[in-house]
Each structure stands twice: as C-alpha cells, then as structure tokens.
C-alpha cells in the first residue's frame, strides 16, 4: 500500500490526473497505462499499474 498526496484539487479529475502523472513518471510508463480500478471519486483508490518489464518498486 502506498500513501500519496498531490497538491491538485479534487475537482474535475485534476487530482487523479496529477496522481497518474506522478506514478507514470516514477515507473517510467505512459500515464494512460495506469487504470483506476476502484475509487475514482474517492480519496482511497485501487490502481492497476502494468509491470514495466520486471522493474522493481523502490518506494
């Protein structure tokens, strides 16, 4: 489980977009590949992040 805070407001999906951009940059993937599986309109989310050819999470 990760706890991530973004500065973008939770209006018009801006916080979700900021989250996707941040994770995409961290995992070196296209943000469009990250899917919100649950919680699109909630604070807590379940995301699907594709494996980047064996890349390990270095949180």
N, C-alpha and C positions, 0 to 999 in steps of 0.2 A: 504494500500500500504506500502511495506517495501522498504527501500533503503539499499542494502547490497553491500559491496566492498570486493573482495577477492584479494589476492596477486598473485595468479596463473596467468600466461599469457593466453591470449585468443587464444592460438594455440593448435590444435589437441584436442580441447574439455577440456583442463585442467582446465579452469576457471569454466566451467559448472560442472565438477566433484567436484571441490572444493566447489562450491555453494551447490550441493546436499549433500555432506558430512557434511557441516556446518549445513544445515537445518535439516538433519536427526538426528544429534547429539542434536540439540535444541529441536526437537519434539519427541525424543526418538523413532524413527522408522527406518526401513531399508531404505537406500538411494534409493534402487531400486523401492520403492513405490512412490517416487516423480517423477512426469512427467512434462516435459516441453511442455506446450500446444501451446505456440507461442513464437517465438524469439530465437530459438536455436542458431542462428548465429548473434544475435543482442545483444546490451547492455541491452535493456529493455526486460523483459520476463514475460510471464504469466505461472504460475506453478499450478499444481494440487497436493495438499498435503492432503492425507487422514486424516479423523478425527481419532484421537488416543483415542477412547473410551471416548469422552467427554472432552478431555484435552483442556484447555483454553490457548490462546496465551497470554504470559506475556512479551510483547515486550518492 
